[in-house]
Amino acid sequence: MPLQSARPSHRENRRRRGRRTQRQILRDVMLSAAECATWLTLRELSCLTRFGEASISAQLRHLRKPAFGAFLVEKRVREAVPGRPEQTGAVWEYRIGQRRARLRAARKRRS
């Protein structure tokens, strides 16, 4: 018989307090940006949410999974901005689109 802790876990505390997870917050920010047809970089998302860029990247991968919404997460290289020589290398920007299940259903209807 496993021992049960007298203290609730971190997740249980969050659930009880009604606090949203990082993934939920990021999803809502990305959906709001999608309504405006806006692409966002990891740095811009970090400034908006105060989460780390690596963590945001991981959450974007999670949003692709069926358990977390099966969103279509698109990425592309942002074109260099004239007059900003400090930008070296590729800067990726992201947006989320329709859920994959809806896309598959739409493709089936077309064929």
Residue, then its C-alpha position, 0 to 999 in steps of 0.5 A: m500500500p503506497l504512502q500518501s503525503a499529508r501535503p497536497s502536490h503542487r499540481e493539486n494546489r494549482r488546481r484548487r487555486g484555479r491558476r492556469t498552467q504555462r501551456q494554457i497561458l501560452r495557448d491563449v496568447m498564441l490564439s489571440a495573436a492568430e486572430c490578428a494574423t500575427w507571428l511571434t518570436l520566442r523573445e516576443l512571447s517571453c516578453l509577453t508571458r515572462f516565461g523562458e524562451a526554452s520553456i516556451s519552445a517546449q510548450l509549443r511542441h506540447l500544443r501539437k500533441p492530441a492531449f493538449g489540443a493538437f494545434l497546428v504550430e507553424k514556424r518560419v524564418r523572420e526576414a531581417v529588419p533593415g537598420r537592425p544589424e544586431q540580428t545575426g542568424a535566423v530568427w524563427e517566428y511562430r503561430i498556431g492554427q486550426r487543430r489538426a483533427r479539423l484539418r484532416a476532416a476538411r481534407k477528407r471532405r475535399s477528396 
